[in-house]
Amino acid sequence: MLMMIYDHVILGAGLSGLPKAEKLLSTIANDARVLILDPDPQNLCHRTFCTWRKKTDLNHPHQHLVSHRYNQFRITSQDQEKGLIKSFDEFVYERIPGDVFYREMHKKIFSDPRFEILITAAKEVTEAKDHVVIKTQDNQKIYAQKVWSSLTQGSPDLIQHFFGLEIETDFDFFDESVVDLMDFRVEQKNEVRFIYILPFSKRIGLVEFTLFSQTLLSADEYEKELRLYLLKKLNLSDFKIRQIEKGAIPMTLDPWPLFSSSLENSHITSIGGAAGQIKASTGYSFIRNQDEQRFNKSPSLFHWRYRVYDVLLISIMKSNGSVISEIFPQLFSQNSSDVLFRFLDEKTSFIEEIQIFYKLPWKNFLQQLILNYPFPFVAGILLLANSTSFVYAGHQVGAIFLWLVPVIGLFSLGISHGSIDHKIEVKLSKLKFYSVYLAGFISFFILWLISPLASLVFFIFLSADHFGENEFLRALKISNDQFRVRILTIVWGLAVSLMAPLFHWEAAKVILQTLLRDSEFGNFLSIDQARIGGLTLAFFALVSAKLLARYEFKALGRRVPVVLSTFFLCFVFWKLPLIPGFLSFFCFWHSWNTIAQQRKFLNWSASHYLKEAAPFTILASLSLVGVVFYSDSLINFWPYLFLFLGALTVSHSIMLKRFYKFKFYFKSKV
């Protein structure tokens, strides 16, 4: 095995790796050594890089490589003959050929003796206290002080895939001054489909069929659709094909780095796609990668709102992609180019963003906002219901809502989120799966018979680990389940599990006394002391959330609003009664997130998930109803409910932990 030692190793010689190497040219010592690893560095030669740039911005270092500039663009909706031509205003659209970029960068970088390139891929990267060890696919061992990695793993939320023909005609055909960013006059098939036209001269241009979807097409399907468009919409059948361009860009809301730094060390830094530099909703990344190396600015605290916008747009694309053919033409026609392209560059003010969304068909965005972030809406309704004194037909409406919504959530989400454990478990046979599930049930029941207190403590810590793992799965994965990260997630989960009971100790004490068959239990703690304990746990929840968020920012280069969401959760637990408050979290936060994870892995629609989960959800719901009728009083109901939920939680947690460990997010589609 050959061993090599370097100061810097860059994994990936693409749009982020090469600019990083270019930046190091002027910052590293004269005797430093830099290695770039890539199994196919010439892949860049077969691509075209286009982006918009503000004319007044500082020119990026590759400005001299621009082959074409465009000052006008066009968006054409399905029902238009041709869309209106608009000016880029303060912006300009530029094209850099991939082969030109490749030759320029390689000449500039590798003419320096400090830089080397190795045509291979990294197989394993291990971070030690003061260095990083890299094992390559061809069994070489490399030591580095610093690693820069753009490599990602897992399945994307959506794929932007395209097939383009660079064509030449015998007559003047293209308008050299206008780029057709989107022409939606193709059959949508409930996906996002459009034609992109980039003219190089009056007779030469790139005509590209682009899709945003979850599955790729065959080469014949792409070309058939493209030729049909040229014939039917542009009346063009006679042309010469100069070159074919095709590719697929992962549209990932939450990129998963293939290799990342641990909590206490910083020898591995994510760049490019691994650091979220590919805009999830557009696929554009060229200028974002350039800016990453030139300015090295940390995003502002409120910058996470742009991720929310991307979530909404990606969700619409996945659920009803064809509606994008209506939204995008409106987006471009009803806003100035200056505001719109600053919005796509994530540089607008919040007021400008409100104005943009106000002009769009808000129904689709509001629907996806509720579906992707249900907890704030449900919690808001419950907080309002808890504060209202409105009475109708002798009943306090607020009190009805306060209990009705969480109960509906319990039967529709809380129970069903564990109803497809048999579908996500693929390593165990059916017999072993049901044996493990039944063993979990029986073990918990026996533990409760032996010691109700021991079963309660076990249930609390099991729930803490389960809640924390579900909420901070990304941090656990990118740290390779590092012990310190795991402890922080458990602290967060423990605080979430105990806050509500401590904030409402009087109500919790009655339940616990019945559950533990001890009428004196809890008397050692006064209401004020319990609330102080709850506030202390809230503090620990916020601190652990902050530390985990800081780690994710270090590893991924992006901020997550987990501290803000944790603070809101603490407030909800404080203000709402014990059961409605905790059920709102359990159903509309935890269970909803789990269902989203399962659906993504299985690639199921919401309706298909409900259909598959229905038999087990109904069975569990009937069992719960049976517990209610079997109990001769509300007081006696709690032990049976605890046994029922505790047994389910034990088995479900085991299966979900296996799912997270062996399968989740490691199924690549591209």
N, C-alpha and C positions, 0 to 999 in steps of 0.2 A: 504493500500500500504506500503510495507516494504522499508525503506530507508537505504542505505549503503554508507559509505564514504571510499574512497581509495586514495592513492597517485598516483598510476598508474593503468590504465585499458587497457588490451590488447584485441582487438577484433579479434578473430581468433586464434585457437591453431594449426596452420599448420606449414609449412616450414619457415615462417617468424616470426610468433607469438612466437613459442617456443624458437628459438634462441634469440629473443628480451628479453624474460623472463630470459633466461640463462645469458644474458649480465647484466641484472639488479641485478642478484644475488650478483655480486661483486661491484656494484656501488651505490646502494641505502642505506639509513640509516638503522640502526638496528631496529628501531621502525616503519619503513615504511610498508605499506600494498599494495599488488599487487593482482589484480583480472584478471583472464583470462575468457573471454566469448566465448563459442563455442557450437553450438547445436549438433555437432557430432564430438567430438575430436578423436574418434577411427577410423575415416575415414583414417587416416595415416597408419593404420595397414594393409590395403589391397593394398598397393602400394609398388613399388620398386623404389628406388632412385639411379640413375646412373649419373655419370658425369666424365669429364676428368679433370685432375689437373696436373699442371707442377710439375715435380718431385722435383725441387729445391725450390718450394714455401714453405712458412711456412705451416706446417700441420694444417688442420682445427681441431677444438676441438673434432670432432667426428670421427677422424681417426681410433680409436680403434674399431669402429663399422663396418668397412669395411669387408665384407664377401668374396669378390672376387676382384681380380685385373687382368687387361688384358693389355698386352704390344703390342698387334697386333690387327688390325681391317681389315675389308674387305668391299668394296663397289662393288656391282655387277649391271651392266647395263642390260637393257632388252635383248640385243643381245649377252650377254656373257654366257658361260656355268657356269663359276665361276670367280668372280673378283680376281684381284691380292691381295695378303695379304701384307699389309703395316705395318710398325712399327709406334707406337705412338711417337717415338723418345724421345723428351724431356718431353713428357707427359705420364700419366698413366690413364687408364680408371678404375673407381672403382664403386662397387655396395654396397649399404647399404639397407638391408631389412627394409620395413616400420614398421613392428611390433617391430623390435629390436630398431629402432630409437625412436619409441613411448614410449616403456617401459623405455629406458635409460633416456629420457628427463623428463618424468613424475616422475620417481624416484628421479632424481637430483633436480628438481624444487620444487615438492610438499612435499619433506621431510623437506623443509624450512618452518617454521610456518608463515613467512611473505607472503607466496603465497597461493592463493585459486583459485579454478576453479568453474565456474557456467555453468551448461549445459543448455544454453538458447542462444537466439540471440538478438542482439540490434535492437530495432524497431525505435528508434528516438535518435539522439544525438544533443544536443544544446550547443553551446559554449558561455559562459558568459565572463565577463571581467577577472575574476580570477579563474574560474573553468569550468568544463564541466558536463552537466547533461545527463545521459543515461537512457532511458526508455526501458525495455526489453519486449519481447513478452509475458512473463507471468506477466506483470504489476508490475515489481519491478522498483524502482527508485534508481539510483546509481550516486553518486557525485565523481568526480575525478579531481585531479590537472593536470593530463596528460593522454591523450588517444593515443594509438598506434593502427592504424587500417590498416588491409590488405584487407578490404572488398571493392569490386568493384560493379559497376552496368553497365547496358547497354549491347548491343550486340557486340560480338567480330568481328574483321575483318575476321577471319578464325578460324576454330576449328581443333585442333590436337586431333583426337580421335583414340582409339586403343582397340583391343581385343586380349588378349594373353592366351595361354595355357602353363602352366608349365607341361611338359610331362616327362615320364620316359620310357625308352626302355629296352628290354631284352638283348641288345648287345651294344657294344661300338659304339656310333653314333656321339657324339659331339667332336669337337676339343676344349679342355678346354682353350687354349691359345689365341683363336681368337674370337672377337665379330663381328658379322655381323651387322654393323650399318644400312645399307640400301641394300636390295636386291629388285631391281625394276622388277623382272621377274613375275609380276602380271599384269593383265589388268588394264590400267590406267584410262580409262573412262573420260578423260579430267580433271582428278584430280591428286593429288600427292598421290600415293599408293606404299607402299613398305613393306617388311617383315624385322623384327628386330629379331635377334637371340642372346640370351645371355646364354652361357653354364655355368652350375654350376658344372658339372662333366662330365665324358665321357658318362654317360647314362641319365643324368637329365639336362634339360635346359628350358628356356622360349622362345617360338616362338610366335611372336606378329605381328598381322596385323595392320599397322598404316596408317592413312589417314590424309591429310590436305585438308579440304573441308569446305563448308558452311552448309552442312546438315549431320545428323547422319544416320547410317544404323540400321536395326533391328538386334537383337542378332543372329538370324538365318543367316543373310547375312554375318556377320563377320565370323562366324564359318565355313560357307560353303566355303568362299574364302580361309580361313586358311587351312582347310583340303584339299582343291584342290591343294594348293601350296605344302603341305607336300607330297601328293601323286605324283603329276606330276613332281615337281622339285627336291624333295629329296628322292623320291621313298620310302616313309615311310607311312604305313597304320596301322601298329600294334604298339600301344603305350598306355600307361596308363596316364590318366589326373590326375595330383596331385592337381592342383589348377587353377582357372580361374582369370585372372586379366584384368580389363577393366576400362576405364576412358575417360575423355574429358578435354583438356586444352585449355582455350581461348587464341587465338593468337591475341593480341590487340596492335595495334600500338600506340594508345593514350588511356591509361587506365583512366577510370572515377571513382575516389574514391566515395564510397557510403557516406562517411562522411569526411569532410576536414575542415581545419582551415580557419578563416576569414582573411581579408587583414591585420588587425592591431594586431591580436592575434596569438599565436602559441601554443595553448593547445592541438591541434590535429595534429598528424604527420602520414603521410601515410608510410607504409612499405610493403615489399613484392610485390604482384601483383598490388596493388594500387599505388605503387611507380615505376612501370615499371620494376620490378626485374625479371619478366618472359621475356626472350629473345623472341621478337615478331616473329622472323623467324625460331626459332628452338624449342621453348618451354622449353628449359633447364633453371633451376632456382636454383638448390640446392646450388652450390658454390656461385652464385650471392647473394643469401640470407645470406650465411655465411659471405661473404666479407662485406656486408652491415653493419653487426653488429660488425665485427672485426676491420675494418679500418675506416668506416664512412668518406670516402673521397668524396669531391664534384667533379663531372665530370668537365673536362676541357671545355673551351669555345667552342672549335672546335669539341667536342665529339658528337654534334648533327649529324655529318655526318653519324654515324652508324645507326641513325634512317632513314636517306635517303636510305641507303643500305637495311634496313629491308622493307621500303616502296616498293622499286623496286622488291624485292624477293616476298613479299606478293602479290603484284599486278600481277606478272607473275603467281603465284600459282592460283589466282582467275580467271584470264582471259584465261590461257592456261596451266593448271596444269601439263599436261602430258609431257611438255617440260622439266620439272624439272628432269625427268628420264634421260635426256641427259646432263643437266647442272651439276648436282651433281657429277656424275662419272668423268666428265672432271675436275671439281673443285678439287676433291681429287687426281686424277691421275697426274695432271700437277703442283701441288704445294707440297712443303715439308710439312710434318705433323706439324712441328714446326710452320711454318708461318700460316698454315691453322687454327690450333686450337687457335693460338693467335688472328687471325682475328675473329673467332667466339666468342672469349672472349673479343673482342673490345679493343685489346691492340697492334695492329699493327701500323706502321707508314703510313702516306699518300702515300709515294712512294711504299711501299709494297702492299698497296691496289690497286694502279694503275696497278701494275704488275699482281695482281690476276685477275682483271677484263679484262685486255688486253688478257689474255689467254682464256677467256670465249666467247661464241657466243654473241658478243656485241649488235647485232641487237635487241634482246629482251629487254636488259637493257636500251638501248638508247630510244627505243620506250616508255617504261614505264617512263623513266626520263622526256621525253617531255610531256607525258600524265598527269603525276602527278605534274609537275612544269612547266606549259606552259608559265607563265609570263616572266621569265628570258629569254627564247628563243625568244619569240615574241618581247619583249622590245629590246633585242640585235639586232634583225633583223631591227627593226625600227630605232634604233640609228645608225646602219651602213647605212641604206638607207638615213637617214637625212644628213649624212656626205659625201655621194658620189656625184660626179658630172658627172657620166657616162651617156651619151646620146645615145639613140637608136631610129632610125627612127624619129628624130626630137623631141623626148620626153625624159625628164629626168627620168631615170628609178627609181632613189631613190624617187622622188616625187610621182610616181605612187604607189610604194610599201607602202609609208608612209600613204597613204589614203586607198589603197585597202585592206590591212590586217585588219585594225580596222573596216572597213565597213563589211567585211566578218564576223568578230567576232561579230559585232552588230546583224546581221541577224541570225547567227547560234547559238550564245550563249547568247548575251545580252538580246534578246527578249525571247528566249526559256526558260531561267532560271525561268521565272514567268509563264510559260505555263501549268504547272501541279499543280498549287495551289489548284485546285479542287480535286486532288488526295491525297494530303497530309493533307487536312482538312477533318477529320473524325467525328468531333463532331457536325457540322452543317449539316442540311438537304440541299439538292441541292437548294431549294427555298431560304433558309436563306443565303446560300453561295453567290448566284448570287445577292441577294438583298444587302448584305454587299458590294460586289464588285462594284455594280452599284452606291451605295450610296457614295463610295469613289470617283468614277469618278465625279459624279455630284457636290459633296461638293467642290472638288478642283477647278472645273470650275467656280462655283459661287464665290468662294473666289478670283479667279483671276479677275473676272468681277468687284468685289467690290474694290479690291486693288491689283494690280499686284505686288507691293512691298511686301505686307503681304504674298502673295502666294509664292513669291521667298524665303523669310525668312523661312516660314514654310517648304518649300521643302528642303532647305539646312539643317535645323535641323533634319528633318525626315530622310534625306539621311545620315547625320552624325550618328544618332542612328542606322540606318540600317547597314551601313558599319562597325561600331565598334562592333555591336553585332555579326555580321557574322564572323568577324576576331577573336574575343576573346570570342567566345561562351563558350569554356571550362572554362575560368576564371570566367565567369558569373555563369555558372552552379555549379561549385565546391564551389563558395562563396554564393550560394543560392541568386543570384542576389543582392548582397550587394551594397548599395548606392554608396560607394566610388569606387568600381570596375566599376559600371555602368558609373559614371562620367568620369573615365579614358578612357573607351571605346568610349564615346561620344566625348571627347577631341581629341582622335586619329581620329575618323571618321570625325570630323569637320575640322581638319587640312587637311585630305586627300581630302575632298570636295572642299576646298578653295585654296589649294596651287597652282594648275595648273592655275586657273584664275589670281591669283596675280603674278605669275611668267611671265605671258603673258598678262599683263593688257591692252595693246593697243587693242589686238584682243578681249579680254573678254569685254572690255568697249563698243565696237560696238554692240555686241550681247545683252548686258544688256540694252543699251539705246533703242534698238528696242523692247526688251521684255517688258520693263517698260514704253514704250511710253514717254520717257523723253530724249531728245537730249542732255541734260546737265549732265545727271547722270555719275558719275565717274570722272568728271573733278576736283573734290576736292583732288584727289589722283594722284600724279605723277608716272611715270614708276618706278623711283628709290624707291620711298616710297612703292609702291606696292610690289616690289621685297624684300624689307626689311621685309614687312609684311609676305610675303611668307616664307622667311627664318625663321622668328619668329615662324610661324606655324610649319615649319619643325622641329624646336627645340622642340616644345611642343609635336609633334608626336613622336619624339625619346624618350623624357622623359616619356611620358605615356606608350610607348611600353616597356621601360626599367622597369618601376614599375610593369606593368602587367606580364612581363617575370619573374621578381624577385618573384612575388606572386606565379606564376605557379611552379617555382622551389621550393619554400618553401612547397607548397601543394603537389607536385608530385615527387619532388626529381630529376627532369630532367630539362635540359636547352632547351629553344627553341630559334631559331635564328631570332626572330621577330624584334629585333633592327637592325640587318643587313639587313633584307628584307625591313624594313621601310626606311632605309638609301638609299637603291637602288631605291625604289619607288620615294623618293624625288629627286634623281638624274635624273630619267626618266622624271618626271614632269618639271624639270629645263631645260633639253636639248631638249625635243621634243616639237613641236608646240602644242597649247592648245588642239584641238580636238583629234588628233591622240594619244597624251599622255594620256589624260583622258580615252578615249575609250579603250586603251590597258589595263589600270587598271580595268575598269568596266567589260570588257568582259573576259579577260584572267586571271584575279585574282579573283574579286568578284563573277562574274557569274559562273565561273568554280568551285569555292569552293562551292557555293550554290547548283549547280547541283550534285556535289559529295556527299554533305550531303543528298540531296533528294534521290539519287540513293541508298545510303547505307540504308536509312530507308525503302525504298520500295523494296530493294533487286533486283533492275533492272540492266540489262546490259545496256551499252551505246546505243546499237541499239534499245533496247526496249524503252528506255527513249526518243530517237529521234522520234520513231514511235508514242508514246503516246502524245508527245508535238507538233507534226507536225501540226495538224489542227489549234490549237490556235496560233502557231508560224506563220503559213501562213497567218491567218486572221490579226494578229497584223502587220505583215510585209507589207501586202497589204494596210492596213490602213496608215502605215508610208509612203509608196510609194504614196498613194493618197494625203497625206499632201504635199509631194514634188511637185506634179503636180498642186495642188490647189494653191500653193504659186506662185505669179506672179514674185517674185524675191527672191534671196538668203536672202536678208535682212528681208523680210516678212516671210520667212520660219521659223525663230527662235521662234517667239511666238507660232506658231502652234506646233512645235516640243516640246517646253517646256510644253504646255498644254497636249500633248499626253503622254510624258514621266512622267510628274508630276502626272497625273491621274492614270497611271499604277502603279507608285511607291507607291502612297497612299494605293491603294487596296492590292498590292502585299506585302507591308511592314506589313500591318495588319495581313494578313494570315500567313506570315512567322514568325511573332512574336508569333502567336498562336501555330504554329508548334514547335518552339523552346521551348515554355513554357510547352506544354502538351505532346508532343510525342517524340521529337528528342532524340535518344540515350538511350531511356528507354524501349527498347524492347529486352528482353533477349532471346537468342537462346540456351543457355546451361543450 
